[in-house]
Amino acid sequence: MTTSAEPRITVIGAGLAGSEAALAAARLGVRVDLFEMRPQKMTPAHRTGGFAELVCSNSLGGEGETNAKGLLQAEMLSVGSAVMRSAHAARLPAGGALAVDREAFSAGVTAEVRANPLITVHGEEVTAVPEGIVVLATGPLTSDALAEDLKRFTGGEHLAFYDAAAPVIAYESINMDIAYRKGRYDQSDDYINCPFTREQYEAWYAAVAEARSHTPHDWEKLEFFEGCMPIEEIARRGIDTPRFGPMKPRGLRDPRTDKEPYAVVQLRQEDPEGRMWSLVGFQTGLKWGDQKTIVQLIPGLENAEIVRYGVMHRNTYLNAPTVLENTLRMRADGRLLVAGVLAGTEGYLESAATGWLAGTNAARLALGQEAVTPPEDSMLGGLVRYLASANPKGYQPMNTNWALVPGVEVPGRKKLGKREKRPLMYARGLEAFRGWAAGLGVALQPLPEKPLEAELA
């Protein structure tokens, strides 16, 4: 590919993926036209015009060398990720997870993007794929017009599923005579726990079963991603499914009884002052009246003030194996790269990481260089290889997990347990990624002190 006098690319969307893509390209000296339609045109889920706004959970996942997301976080920190820097600057107590103050996090990313002299921000909607080298990072709520135009490059191979956000509760309305502060297995006390007896749980389950859920139009097909399944959908799989899933009581003994409850709902801090708490694993598309009913049937939340109700919205994503290479270039047109949820990933961290790679590769193409792929031992390398090679039949978005990278063996040992194996995979993957990035000329950044270990998945 030939270079121009002034290498330039276009990035569409200023979410986590688009913001990271724009900054990655600018670091390589390439000018960026960044388009974001908010706040001129809002989506059903967003509330502000800020870049990298978080609309579901406020957590970027577990940290530490036994956690798959911990490896991807370390990889992104190594290359100076703006999302990771802003996350650490805006972090909130959450045990072994990286949770953030949403507003401070978005403000940090927005400020860095707008301050970069090589990035020109355009506040307008893009309705058709433009000419030149383009990073498509329009996210799960890609506008209908642009999604329709994408059919020219995908042959119509794009899908939709529904995603949901959890309700947020005012702290002062939580009954702490019933709820208690505790982390799983005494790891920390950053979470609030609401314990159920069997009778209370069965009454709560009966209310969920009767609740009026979102009814789609005839032309919409509900295809939920397993990692963000609404609580009412989990409950429809059986009465015990929630309490073996997001409501599992394992490792959460009630200090008043020294026994594990029958089931537990956990709440995670949403703001620095601790005035708002979200229900962990309680994404929902229920109508607001029904949400209030089932929330107030949770022990300790009988007088809960819901400051933000859960919402359900349509997410658009590509059938990645049919349309993407592992460099995130589109097979049908190599000048187009895709990142984030639109690329078939799931999760904030995954969106930012694929944004960084797409932005880096877009800049390399603009400079007349080849697009690259991280090593297979790295978590980002494993993720993008999966996107390009998964079974396209019934494809669903993928998030970070240890199955994306090769396992490890130790001579003389027949089998390693998770706690032995995962730190070895973490160290191997991080070393491979940092060596690869250094070979590209990326200025490697030091990692923060070792974080608290997250619970093994």
The 8 nearest C-alpha neighbors of each residue, nearest first, counted from 0:
[[1, 367, 2, 364, 368, 365, 366, 369],
 [2, 0, 367, 3, 366, 365, 364, 368],
 [1, 3, 367, 366, 365, 6, 0, 4],
 [4, 2, 5, 6, 1, 365, 366, 7],
 [3, 5, 6, 2, 7, 366, 1, 365],
 [4, 6, 3, 7, 30, 29, 2, 365],
 [5, 7, 29, 365, 3, 366, 30, 4],
 [8, 6, 30, 29, 31, 5, 365, 9],
 [7, 9, 31, 132, 133, 32, 30, 10],
 [10, 8, 133, 32, 31, 33, 134, 132],
 [9, 11, 134, 33, 133, 32, 135, 17],
 [12, 10, 34, 135, 136, 33, 137, 134],
 [11, 13, 137, 35, 136, 17, 34, 14],
 [14, 12, 17, 18, 50, 35, 51, 15],
 [13, 15, 51, 17, 50, 16, 12, 18],
 [14, 16, 51, 351, 18, 17, 350, 19],
 [17, 15, 354, 351, 350, 339, 19, 14],
 [16, 18, 13, 20, 136, 12, 14, 19],
 [19, 17, 13, 21, 15, 20, 16, 14],
 [18, 20, 355, 22, 16, 354, 17, 21],
 [21, 358, 19, 354, 355, 17, 23, 18],
 [20, 22, 18, 24, 23, 19, 358, 17],
 [21, 23, 25, 19, 24, 20, 26, 18],
 [24, 22, 20, 26, 358, 359, 25, 21],
 [25, 23, 362, 358, 359, 27, 21, 26],
 [24, 26, 22, 29, 28, 27, 23, 117],
 [27, 25, 23, 24, 28, 22, 29, 359],
 [28, 26, 25, 24, 29, 362, 23, 359],
 [27, 29, 25, 26, 30, 24, 117, 6],
 [30, 28, 25, 6, 7, 24, 27, 362],
 [29, 31, 7, 117, 25, 118, 6, 8],
 [32, 30, 118, 8, 9, 7, 33, 119],
 [31, 33, 9, 119, 118, 120, 10, 8],
 [32, 34, 10, 120, 11, 121, 31, 119],
 [33, 35, 121, 11, 12, 120, 122, 123],
 [36, 34, 12, 122, 13, 37, 123, 121],
 [35, 37, 124, 123, 122, 40, 39, 38],
 [38, 36, 39, 48, 40, 41, 35, 122],
 [37, 39, 48, 40, 41, 36, 47, 122],
 [40, 38, 37, 36, 41, 123, 122, 48],
 [41, 39, 37, 38, 36, 42, 124, 123],
 [40, 42, 37, 38, 39, 45, 43, 36],
 [41, 43, 44, 45, 140, 40, 37, 46],
 [44, 42, 45, 312, 41, 140, 46, 311],
 [45, 43, 42, 54, 46, 312, 310, 311],
 [46, 44, 42, 47, 43, 54, 41, 52],
 [45, 47, 44, 48, 41, 42, 54, 52],
 [48, 46, 49, 45, 38, 37, 52, 41],
 [47, 49, 38, 37, 50, 46, 45, 41],
 [50, 48, 47, 52, 105, 109, 51, 106],
 [49, 51, 109, 13, 14, 52, 105, 108],
 [52, 50, 14, 15, 105, 53, 13, 49],
 [53, 51, 105, 50, 49, 54, 14, 101],
 [54, 52, 55, 101, 51, 57, 56, 105],
 [53, 55, 45, 52, 44, 56, 164, 57],
 [54, 56, 164, 53, 57, 165, 163, 282],
 [57, 55, 58, 54, 164, 53, 165, 277],
 [56, 58, 98, 99, 101, 53, 55, 269],
 [59, 57, 98, 60, 56, 97, 99, 96],
 [60, 58, 97, 348, 98, 347, 57, 61],
 [61, 59, 96, 58, 97, 68, 62, 98],
 [60, 62, 96, 95, 453, 69, 68, 97],
 [63, 61, 69, 96, 95, 453, 66, 452],
 [64, 62, 452, 69, 66, 65, 450, 453],
 [63, 65, 422, 66, 425, 69, 70, 421],
 [64, 66, 421, 422, 63, 455, 418, 67],
 [67, 65, 69, 68, 64, 63, 62, 61],
 [68, 66, 400, 69, 70, 401, 399, 65],
 [67, 69, 71, 70, 66, 399, 61, 72],
 [68, 70, 62, 63, 66, 72, 67, 71],
 [69, 71, 73, 68, 67, 72, 425, 74],
 [70, 72, 74, 68, 73, 69, 378, 75],
 [71, 73, 69, 75, 70, 74, 68, 76],
 [74, 72, 76, 70, 71, 75, 77, 69],
 [75, 73, 71, 77, 72, 76, 429, 70],
 [74, 76, 72, 77, 80, 73, 78, 71],
 [75, 77, 73, 79, 78, 74, 80, 83],
 [76, 78, 444, 74, 443, 75, 79, 73],
 [79, 77, 75, 443, 76, 80, 444, 441],
 [78, 80, 76, 77, 444, 81, 75, 443],
 [79, 81, 75, 83, 82, 76, 78, 84],
 [82, 80, 84, 83, 85, 79, 108, 19],
 [83, 81, 85, 80, 84, 86, 108, 351],
 [82, 84, 86, 80, 85, 81, 76, 87],
 [85, 83, 81, 87, 86, 82, 80, 88],
 [84, 86, 88, 82, 104, 83, 107, 87],
 [87, 85, 83, 89, 84, 88, 90, 104],
 [86, 88, 90, 84, 89, 85, 83, 99],
 [87, 89, 85, 86, 90, 84, 104, 107],
 [90, 88, 86, 99, 104, 100, 87, 103],
 [91, 89, 99, 87, 98, 86, 88, 100],
 [90, 92, 99, 98, 271, 93, 100, 89],
 [93, 91, 189, 94, 90, 98, 268, 97],
 [94, 92, 189, 96, 98, 91, 95, 97],
 [93, 95, 187, 96, 189, 92, 186, 182],
 [94, 96, 453, 451, 61, 452, 62, 93],
 [97, 95, 61, 60, 93, 94, 62, 98],
 [96, 98, 59, 58, 60, 61, 62, 90],
 [99, 97, 58, 91, 57, 90, 96, 93],
 [100, 98, 90, 91, 89, 57, 101, 86],
 [99, 101, 270, 89, 103, 102, 104, 90],
 [100, 102, 104, 103, 99, 105, 53, 57],
 [103, 101, 105, 104, 100, 106, 52, 49],
 [104, 102, 106, 100, 105, 101, 89, 107],
 [103, 105, 101, 107, 85, 89, 102, 106],
 [104, 106, 102, 108, 51, 52, 107, 103],
 [107, 105, 103, 109, 104, 108, 110, 102],
 [108, 106, 104, 110, 105, 85, 109, 103],
 [107, 109, 111, 105, 110, 106, 85, 112],
 [110, 108, 50, 106, 112, 107, 111, 105],
 [109, 111, 113, 107, 108, 112, 114, 106],
 [112, 110, 114, 108, 109, 113, 107, 115],
 [111, 113, 109, 114, 115, 110, 108, 22],
 [114, 112, 110, 115, 111, 109, 118, 120],
 [113, 115, 111, 112, 110, 116, 118, 109],
 [114, 116, 117, 112, 113, 118, 111, 25],
 [117, 115, 118, 114, 119, 113, 30, 25],
 [116, 118, 30, 115, 25, 31, 119, 29],
 [119, 117, 31, 116, 115, 30, 32, 120],
 [118, 120, 32, 33, 31, 121, 117, 116],
 [121, 119, 33, 34, 32, 118, 122, 113],
 [120, 122, 34, 123, 33, 35, 119, 32],
 [123, 121, 35, 36, 34, 120, 37, 39],
 [124, 122, 36, 121, 35, 34, 125, 39],
 [123, 125, 36, 126, 35, 34, 122, 40],
 [126, 124, 127, 123, 145, 34, 11, 128],
 [125, 127, 145, 144, 124, 128, 148, 142],
 [128, 126, 145, 148, 125, 129, 144, 149],
 [127, 129, 130, 148, 126, 145, 149, 125],
 [130, 128, 127, 131, 133, 9, 125, 132],
 [131, 129, 128, 132, 133, 334, 9, 335],
 [130, 132, 133, 129, 334, 8, 9, 335],
 [133, 131, 334, 8, 335, 9, 361, 130],
 [132, 134, 9, 335, 10, 8, 131, 336],
 [135, 133, 10, 336, 337, 335, 136, 9],
 [134, 136, 337, 11, 137, 336, 10, 133],
 [137, 135, 17, 12, 338, 138, 11, 16],
 [138, 136, 12, 141, 135, 11, 341, 139],
 [137, 139, 340, 341, 136, 140, 141, 339],
 [138, 140, 314, 315, 340, 141, 341, 316],
 [141, 139, 314, 138, 315, 142, 313, 42],
 [142, 140, 137, 138, 139, 146, 315, 143],
 [143, 141, 144, 145, 146, 140, 126, 137],
 [142, 144, 146, 145, 147, 141, 126, 140],
 [143, 145, 126, 147, 146, 142, 148, 127],
 [146, 144, 126, 148, 127, 147, 142, 143],
 [147, 145, 143, 149, 148, 144, 142, 141],
 [146, 148, 144, 145, 149, 150, 143, 151],
 [147, 149, 145, 150, 146, 127, 151, 144],
 [150, 148, 146, 151, 147, 152, 145, 153],
 [149, 151, 155, 153, 154, 152, 148, 147],
 [152, 150, 149, 153, 148, 154, 155, 147],
 [151, 153, 150, 149, 331, 154, 332, 329],
 [154, 152, 150, 155, 156, 151, 322, 149],
 [155, 153, 150, 156, 152, 151, 157, 149],
 [154, 156, 150, 153, 157, 151, 149, 152],
 [157, 155, 153, 154, 318, 317, 158, 150],
 [158, 156, 317, 318, 155, 316, 153, 159],
 [157, 159, 316, 317, 315, 318, 156, 160],
 [158, 160, 315, 314, 316, 313, 161, 157],
 [161, 159, 222, 314, 223, 313, 221, 315],
 [162, 160, 313, 223, 314, 312, 222, 221],
 [161, 163, 312, 311, 313, 314, 227, 223],
 [162, 164, 311, 282, 283, 310, 284, 229],
 [163, 165, 282, 55, 309, 310, 283, 311],
 [164, 166, 282, 309, 281, 283, 278, 277],
 [167, 165, 309, 308, 307, 277, 278, 168],
 [166, 168, 277, 307, 276, 306, 305, 275],
 [169, 167, 305, 276, 275, 306, 304, 277],
 [168, 170, 275, 304, 171, 172, 274, 306],
 [171, 169, 274, 172, 173, 275, 168, 276],
 [170, 172, 169, 173, 274, 174, 304, 303],
 [171, 173, 303, 170, 169, 304, 302, 174],
 [174, 172, 300, 170, 171, 299, 175, 303],
 [173, 175, 299, 176, 177, 178, 300, 172],
 [176, 174, 178, 177, 173, 179, 299, 180],
 [175, 177, 174, 178, 299, 179, 173, 255],
 [176, 178, 175, 299, 174, 179, 298, 193],
 [179, 177, 175, 193, 299, 192, 176, 174],
 [178, 180, 192, 191, 175, 181, 177, 193],
 [181, 179, 191, 188, 190, 192, 189, 178],
 [182, 180, 188, 190, 187, 179, 191, 185],
 [183, 181, 187, 188, 186, 185, 190, 184],
 [182, 184, 250, 251, 185, 186, 181, 249],
 [183, 185, 250, 186, 182, 251, 249, 187],
 [186, 184, 182, 183, 187, 181, 188, 250],
 [185, 187, 182, 184, 183, 94, 188, 181],
 [188, 186, 182, 94, 185, 189, 181, 183],
 [187, 189, 181, 182, 180, 190, 186, 185],
 [188, 190, 93, 187, 94, 92, 182, 181],
 [191, 189, 267, 188, 180, 181, 266, 182],
 [190, 192, 180, 266, 179, 265, 181, 178],
 [193, 191, 265, 179, 178, 264, 180, 194],
 [192, 194, 178, 264, 263, 298, 299, 265],
 [195, 193, 263, 260, 262, 298, 192, 178],
 [196, 194, 262, 261, 199, 200, 260, 263],
 [195, 197, 199, 261, 198, 200, 260, 194],
 [196, 198, 200, 199, 261, 201, 195, 262],
 [199, 197, 201, 196, 200, 202, 195, 203],
 [200, 198, 196, 202, 197, 201, 195, 203],
 [199, 201, 203, 197, 202, 198, 195, 204],
 [200, 202, 204, 198, 203, 199, 205, 197],
 [203, 201, 205, 199, 200, 204, 198, 206],
 [204, 202, 200, 206, 201, 205, 296, 199],
 [203, 205, 201, 207, 206, 202, 200, 208],
 [204, 206, 208, 202, 203, 207, 201, 209],
 [207, 205, 203, 209, 204, 208, 210, 293],
 [208, 206, 210, 204, 209, 205, 231, 293],
 [209, 207, 205, 206, 210, 204, 235, 234],
 [208, 210, 206, 207, 205, 211, 204, 289],
 [211, 209, 207, 208, 289, 212, 206, 285],
 [210, 212, 285, 286, 209, 289, 213, 214],
 [213, 211, 285, 210, 284, 286, 214, 231],
 [212, 214, 284, 285, 215, 211, 286, 311],
 [213, 215, 212, 216, 211, 217, 221, 284],
 [216, 214, 219, 213, 217, 220, 221, 218],
 [215, 217, 219, 218, 214, 220, 213, 221],
 [216, 218, 219, 215, 220, 214, 221, 213],
 [219, 217, 216, 220, 215, 221, 159, 214],
 [220, 218, 216, 217, 215, 221, 159, 160],
 [221, 219, 222, 218, 215, 160, 217, 159],
 [220, 222, 160, 223, 161, 219, 215, 159],
 [223, 221, 160, 161, 220, 224, 159, 395],
 [222, 224, 161, 160, 228, 221, 225, 162],
 [225, 223, 226, 227, 228, 222, 395, 396],
 [224, 226, 228, 227, 223, 395, 229, 396],
 [225, 227, 224, 228, 345, 398, 223, 397],
 [228, 226, 225, 224, 229, 162, 163, 282],
 [227, 229, 225, 226, 223, 224, 230, 232],
 [230, 228, 283, 282, 232, 231, 163, 227],
 [229, 231, 233, 281, 232, 283, 282, 234],
 [230, 232, 234, 233, 229, 207, 235, 283],
 [233, 231, 235, 229, 234, 230, 228, 236],
 [232, 234, 230, 231, 235, 236, 241, 240],
 [235, 233, 231, 236, 232, 237, 241, 230],
 [234, 236, 232, 237, 233, 231, 208, 238],
 [237, 235, 234, 233, 240, 232, 238, 239],
 [238, 236, 240, 235, 239, 234, 233, 241],
 [237, 239, 240, 234, 204, 241, 236, 235],
 [238, 240, 242, 237, 241, 243, 234, 236],
 [239, 241, 243, 237, 242, 238, 244, 234],
 [242, 240, 244, 243, 246, 239, 234, 245],
 [243, 241, 246, 247, 244, 262, 239, 240],
 [242, 244, 247, 240, 241, 239, 246, 245],
 [243, 245, 241, 242, 246, 247, 240, 233],
 [246, 244, 280, 247, 241, 242, 243, 279],
 [247, 245, 242, 263, 264, 241, 244, 262],
 [246, 248, 242, 243, 244, 262, 249, 245],
 [249, 247, 262, 263, 251, 260, 259, 250],
 [250, 248, 251, 247, 259, 183, 252, 184],
 [249, 251, 184, 183, 252, 248, 259, 185],
 [252, 250, 183, 248, 249, 259, 253, 184],
 [251, 253, 259, 258, 257, 250, 254, 260],
 [252, 254, 257, 255, 256, 258, 259, 251],
 [255, 253, 257, 256, 252, 258, 179, 181],
 [256, 254, 253, 257, 258, 252, 179, 177],
 [255, 257, 258, 253, 254, 252, 259, 260],
 [258, 256, 254, 253, 252, 255, 259, 251],
 [259, 257, 252, 256, 253, 260, 254, 255],
 [258, 260, 252, 251, 253, 248, 261, 249],
 [261, 259, 262, 194, 195, 248, 196, 258],
 [260, 262, 196, 195, 197, 259, 248, 263],
 [263, 261, 248, 195, 260, 242, 246, 247],
 [264, 262, 194, 246, 248, 193, 195, 247],
 [263, 265, 193, 246, 192, 194, 266, 278],
 [266, 264, 192, 279, 191, 278, 193, 263],
 [265, 267, 278, 191, 277, 279, 276, 190],
 [266, 268, 276, 277, 190, 269, 279, 278],
 [267, 269, 276, 273, 270, 275, 277, 266],
 [270, 268, 276, 275, 100, 277, 267, 273],
 [269, 271, 100, 273, 272, 268, 275, 274],
 [272, 270, 273, 91, 100, 269, 268, 274],
 [271, 273, 274, 270, 275, 269, 268, 91],
 [274, 272, 270, 271, 275, 268, 269, 170],
 [273, 275, 170, 272, 169, 270, 276, 171],
 [276, 274, 169, 269, 170, 273, 168, 270],
 [275, 277, 268, 269, 168, 267, 167, 266],
 [278, 276, 167, 266, 267, 166, 168, 279],
 [279, 277, 266, 281, 265, 165, 166, 280],
 [278, 280, 281, 266, 265, 277, 267, 245],
 [279, 281, 245, 282, 278, 230, 165, 227],
 [282, 280, 165, 230, 278, 279, 283, 229],
 [281, 283, 165, 164, 229, 163, 280, 230],
 [284, 282, 229, 163, 309, 285, 230, 165],
 [283, 285, 311, 310, 213, 163, 212, 309],
 [286, 284, 212, 283, 290, 213, 289, 211],
 [287, 285, 289, 288, 290, 212, 211, 284],
 [286, 288, 290, 289, 291, 285, 308, 309],
 [289, 287, 291, 290, 286, 292, 285, 293],
 [288, 290, 292, 287, 291, 286, 210, 285],
 [291, 289, 287, 292, 293, 288, 285, 294],
 [290, 292, 294, 288, 289, 293, 295, 287],
 [293, 291, 289, 295, 290, 294, 296, 288],
 [292, 294, 296, 290, 295, 291, 289, 206],
 [295, 293, 291, 296, 297, 292, 290, 300],
 [294, 296, 301, 300, 297, 292, 293, 291],
 [297, 295, 293, 294, 203, 301, 298, 292],
 [296, 298, 295, 300, 294, 299, 301, 193],
 [299, 297, 300, 193, 296, 194, 301, 195],
 [298, 300, 174, 177, 178, 301, 173, 193],
 [301, 299, 303, 295, 302, 297, 173, 298],
 [300, 302, 295, 303, 299, 296, 298, 297],
 [303, 301, 300, 172, 295, 304, 173, 174],
 [304, 302, 300, 172, 301, 173, 295, 305],
 [303, 305, 169, 168, 172, 306, 302, 173],
 [304, 306, 168, 307, 167, 303, 308, 169],
 [307, 305, 168, 167, 304, 169, 308, 166],
 [308, 306, 167, 305, 166, 309, 168, 165],
 [309, 307, 166, 305, 310, 167, 287, 306],
 [308, 310, 166, 165, 164, 283, 282, 284],
 [311, 309, 284, 164, 163, 283, 308, 312],
 [312, 310, 163, 284, 162, 164, 161, 283],
 [313, 311, 162, 161, 163, 314, 310, 44],
 [312, 314, 161, 160, 162, 315, 140, 159],
 [313, 315, 139, 160, 140, 159, 161, 162],
 [314, 316, 159, 139, 158, 140, 341, 141],
 [317, 315, 341, 343, 158, 340, 157, 159],
 [318, 316, 157, 319, 342, 343, 341, 158],
 [317, 319, 157, 321, 320, 156, 394, 391],
 [318, 320, 317, 323, 322, 386, 321, 343],
 [321, 319, 387, 388, 391, 386, 389, 322],
 [322, 320, 319, 318, 323, 391, 387, 156],
 [321, 323, 319, 330, 329, 320, 153, 318],
 [324, 322, 329, 319, 330, 387, 327, 328],
 [325, 323, 387, 327, 326, 328, 330, 329],
 [324, 326, 383, 384, 387, 327, 372, 323],
 [325, 327, 372, 324, 328, 371, 370, 383],
 [328, 326, 325, 324, 336, 323, 337, 357],
 [329, 327, 336, 324, 333, 326, 323, 335],
 [330, 328, 323, 332, 333, 331, 322, 335],
 [329, 331, 322, 323, 332, 333, 324, 328],
 [330, 332, 329, 152, 333, 322, 153, 323],
 [333, 331, 329, 334, 330, 335, 152, 328],
 [332, 334, 335, 329, 328, 330, 331, 336],
 [333, 335, 132, 332, 133, 336, 131, 328],
 [336, 334, 133, 333, 329, 328, 332, 132],
 [335, 337, 328, 134, 327, 329, 357, 135],
 [336, 338, 135, 342, 134, 327, 136, 328],
 [339, 337, 354, 342, 136, 353, 16, 357],
 [350, 338, 340, 16, 341, 342, 344, 353],
 [339, 341, 344, 343, 138, 342, 139, 345],
 [340, 342, 316, 138, 339, 343, 317, 139],
 [343, 341, 338, 340, 339, 337, 317, 344],
 [342, 344, 396, 340, 316, 341, 319, 317],
 [345, 343, 396, 340, 397, 342, 398, 339],
 [344, 346, 398, 397, 396, 340, 349, 343],
 [347, 345, 349, 348, 398, 350, 344, 340],
 [348, 346, 350, 349, 59, 351, 15, 345],
 [347, 349, 351, 350, 346, 59, 352, 72],
 [348, 350, 352, 346, 351, 347, 353, 344],
 [339, 351, 349, 16, 347, 348, 353, 352],
 [350, 352, 16, 354, 15, 348, 349, 353],
 [353, 351, 349, 355, 354, 350, 348, 356],
 [352, 354, 356, 338, 355, 350, 351, 339],
 [355, 353, 16, 20, 351, 338, 357, 352],
 [354, 356, 20, 352, 19, 358, 353, 357],
 [355, 357, 359, 353, 358, 354, 360, 352],
 [358, 356, 354, 360, 359, 355, 361, 353],
 [359, 357, 20, 24, 361, 355, 23, 356],
 [358, 360, 356, 362, 24, 357, 23, 361],
 [359, 361, 363, 370, 357, 362, 358, 356],
 [362, 360, 358, 364, 363, 359, 357, 365],
 [361, 363, 24, 365, 359, 360, 364, 29],
 [362, 364, 368, 360, 366, 365, 361, 359],
 [363, 365, 367, 361, 368, 366, 362, 360],
 [364, 366, 362, 363, 6, 367, 2, 361],
 [367, 365, 363, 364, 2, 368, 362, 6],
 [366, 368, 364, 0, 2, 365, 1, 363],
 [369, 367, 363, 364, 366, 370, 365, 0],
 [368, 370, 364, 363, 371, 367, 360, 0],
 [369, 371, 360, 326, 363, 364, 368, 372],
 [372, 370, 326, 369, 360, 373, 356, 325],
 [371, 373, 326, 380, 325, 374, 370, 383],
 [374, 372, 380, 375, 432, 379, 377, 435],
 [375, 373, 380, 376, 377, 432, 431, 372],
 [374, 376, 380, 381, 377, 404, 373, 378],
 [377, 375, 428, 404, 374, 405, 378, 431],
 [378, 376, 428, 380, 375, 379, 432, 374],
 [377, 379, 381, 380, 71, 382, 404, 70],
 [380, 378, 382, 381, 377, 383, 71, 373],
 [381, 379, 373, 375, 377, 374, 378, 382],
 [380, 382, 403, 378, 375, 384, 404, 379],
 [381, 383, 379, 385, 384, 380, 403, 378],
 [384, 382, 386, 325, 385, 380, 381, 379],
 [385, 383, 325, 381, 387, 386, 382, 388],
 [384, 386, 388, 382, 383, 389, 387, 381],
 [387, 385, 383, 319, 384, 320, 388, 389],
 [386, 388, 320, 325, 324, 384, 385, 323],
 [387, 389, 385, 320, 386, 384, 390, 325],
 [390, 388, 385, 320, 386, 391, 387, 394],
 [389, 391, 392, 394, 388, 320, 393, 321],
 [392, 390, 394, 320, 389, 393, 321, 318],
 [393, 391, 394, 390, 318, 389, 395, 320],
 [392, 394, 391, 395, 390, 318, 158, 222],
 [395, 393, 391, 392, 318, 390, 396, 389],
 [394, 396, 393, 397, 224, 343, 318, 344],
 [397, 395, 343, 344, 345, 394, 398, 224],
 [398, 396, 344, 345, 395, 343, 399, 386],
 [397, 399, 345, 344, 346, 400, 349, 396],
 [398, 400, 68, 67, 397, 382, 349, 401],
 [401, 399, 67, 402, 403, 398, 68, 66],
 [402, 400, 403, 67, 404, 399, 378, 421],
 [401, 403, 400, 404, 405, 406, 399, 381],
 [402, 404, 381, 401, 400, 382, 378, 405],
 [403, 405, 381, 376, 402, 401, 375, 378],
 [406, 404, 376, 407, 403, 402, 375, 424],
 [405, 407, 404, 408, 424, 420, 402, 401],
 [408, 406, 424, 420, 405, 409, 423, 415],
 [407, 409, 410, 406, 412, 415, 414, 420],
 [408, 410, 412, 411, 407, 415, 413, 414],
 [411, 409, 412, 408, 413, 414, 407, 415],
 [410, 412, 409, 413, 408, 414, 415, 407],
 [413, 411, 409, 410, 414, 415, 408, 416],
 [414, 412, 411, 415, 409, 408, 410, 416],
 [415, 413, 412, 416, 408, 409, 420, 411],
 [416, 414, 420, 419, 417, 413, 412, 408],
 [417, 415, 419, 418, 420, 414, 421, 413],
 [416, 418, 420, 419, 421, 415, 65, 455],
 [417, 419, 416, 420, 421, 65, 422, 455],
 [420, 418, 416, 417, 415, 421, 422, 423],
 [421, 419, 417, 423, 415, 418, 422, 416],
 [420, 422, 424, 65, 423, 417, 418, 419],
 [421, 423, 425, 64, 424, 65, 420, 426],
 [424, 422, 426, 421, 425, 420, 427, 419],
 [423, 425, 421, 427, 422, 426, 428, 420],
 [424, 426, 422, 428, 423, 427, 64, 70],
 [425, 427, 423, 429, 428, 424, 430, 422],
 [428, 426, 424, 430, 425, 429, 423, 431],
 [429, 427, 377, 376, 431, 425, 430, 426],
 [428, 430, 432, 426, 431, 427, 433, 425],
 [429, 431, 433, 427, 428, 432, 434, 426],
 [432, 430, 428, 434, 429, 433, 435, 427],
 [431, 433, 435, 429, 434, 430, 377, 436],
 [434, 432, 436, 430, 435, 431, 437, 429],
 [433, 435, 437, 431, 432, 436, 430, 438],
 [434, 436, 432, 438, 433, 437, 431, 439],
 [437, 435, 433, 439, 438, 441, 434, 432],
 [438, 436, 440, 441, 434, 439, 435, 433],
 [437, 439, 435, 436, 440, 434, 441, 433],
 [440, 438, 436, 437, 441, 435, 434, 442],
 [439, 441, 437, 438, 442, 436, 443, 435],
 [442, 440, 437, 436, 439, 443, 78, 438],
 [441, 443, 440, 444, 437, 78, 79, 436],
 [444, 442, 77, 78, 441, 437, 445, 433],
 [443, 445, 77, 79, 78, 442, 446, 76],
 [446, 444, 77, 447, 443, 76, 79, 78],
 [445, 447, 76, 444, 77, 448, 73, 449],
 [448, 446, 449, 445, 450, 76, 73, 87],
 [447, 449, 450, 446, 445, 451, 63, 73],
 [448, 450, 447, 451, 63, 446, 452, 64],
 [451, 449, 63, 448, 452, 62, 95, 447],
 [450, 452, 95, 453, 63, 449, 62, 94],
 [453, 451, 63, 95, 450, 62, 454, 65],
 [452, 454, 95, 61, 62, 63, 455, 451],
 [453, 455, 456, 452, 95, 183, 66, 61],
 [456, 454, 453, 65, 66, 418, 417, 452],
 [455, 454, 66, 453, 65, 67, 400, 417]]
